[in-house]
Amino acid sequence: MNGASWADQWDNSGDSAKGGRNGGGAIVRSDGGGAASNTNTAKYKEKLGQGLDKTKTVASSGFKKLKNGSALGFRWVKDKYHKTTNKH
């Protein structure tokens, strides 16, 4: 494998086993906005949390519909098979 590994690229410890970059590979940007960026971050986290709650609700509802539909489908197939095999 040529180049640095994934762990070397994202390691922030500064001492790479392969002698790569010192000081870590991640770039951290600062807006210098202190309180304003904290409120923006809080708003973003709140919106993200609301979105995840909605996604979880929709996924749960879809799973319940899939589960009920599958159960009905399997029961229908079982009944059809039972009718054809039990003719005397």
C-alpha positions as CSV (number, residue, x, y, z in Angstrom):
1,M,0.0,0.0,0.0
2,N,1.5,3.3,-1.0
3,G,1.2,6.4,1.1
4,A,-0.1,6.8,4.6
5,S,-2.8,4.6,6.0
6,W,-6.1,5.9,7.1
7,A,-5.1,5.8,10.8
8,D,-1.9,7.8,10.0
9,Q,-3.9,10.4,8.1
10,W,-6.4,11.0,10.9
11,D,-4.1,10.5,13.9
12,N,-3.9,13.7,16.0
13,S,-1.2,12.3,18.4
14,G,1.7,13.6,16.3
15,D,3.8,10.4,16.5
16,S,3.2,8.4,13.3
17,A,4.7,4.9,13.1
18,K,5.6,5.5,9.5
19,G,7.2,8.9,10.1
20,G,4.4,10.9,8.5
21,R,3.3,14.4,9.3
22,N,3.8,15.7,12.8
23,G,1.0,17.6,14.5
24,G,-1.9,15.5,13.1
25,G,-3.7,15.6,9.8
26,A,-7.0,17.1,10.8
27,I,-7.6,20.8,10.0
28,V,-9.6,22.7,12.6
29,R,-11.1,26.0,11.6
30,S,-12.0,28.6,14.0
31,D,-14.7,31.2,13.3
32,G,-13.6,33.4,16.2
33,G,-17.3,33.9,17.0
34,G,-17.4,32.4,20.5
35,A,-20.9,32.9,21.7
36,A,-22.5,33.3,18.3
37,S,-21.0,30.0,17.0
38,N,-22.2,28.2,20.2
39,T,-25.8,29.4,19.6
40,N,-25.5,28.3,15.9
41,T,-24.2,25.0,17.0
42,A,-27.0,24.5,19.5
43,K,-29.6,25.4,16.9
44,Y,-28.0,23.0,14.4
45,K,-28.0,20.2,17.0
46,E,-31.6,20.9,17.8
47,K,-32.6,20.8,14.1
48,L,-30.6,17.6,13.6
49,G,-32.2,16.0,16.7
50,Q,-35.6,16.8,15.4
51,G,-34.8,15.4,12.0
52,L,-33.5,12.2,13.5
53,D,-36.6,11.9,15.6
54,K,-38.8,12.2,12.5
55,T,-36.6,9.7,10.6
56,K,-36.8,7.2,13.5
57,T,-40.6,7.6,13.6
58,V,-41.0,7.1,9.8
59,A,-38.7,4.1,9.8
60,S,-40.5,2.6,12.8
61,S,-43.9,3.1,11.0
62,G,-42.5,1.6,7.8
63,F,-41.1,-1.4,9.6
64,K,-44.4,-2.1,11.3
65,K,-46.2,-1.9,7.9
66,L,-43.6,-4.2,6.4
67,K,-43.9,-6.7,9.3
68,N,-47.7,-6.8,9.1
69,G,-47.7,-7.0,5.3
70,S,-45.2,-9.8,5.4
71,A,-47.1,-11.7,8.0
72,L,-50.3,-11.5,6.0
73,G,-48.5,-12.5,2.8
74,F,-46.9,-15.6,4.5
75,R,-50.2,-16.5,6.0
76,W,-51.9,-16.3,2.6
77,V,-49.2,-18.5,1.0
78,K,-49.5,-21.0,3.9
79,D,-53.3,-21.1,3.5
80,K,-53.0,-21.7,-0.3
81,Y,-50.5,-24.4,0.2
82,H,-52.5,-26.0,2.9
83,K,-55.6,-26.1,0.7
84,T,-53.8,-27.7,-2.2
85,T,-52.1,-30.4,-0.1
86,N,-55.1,-31.4,2.0
87,K,-57.5,-32.4,-0.8
88,H,-58.9,-35.8,-0.2
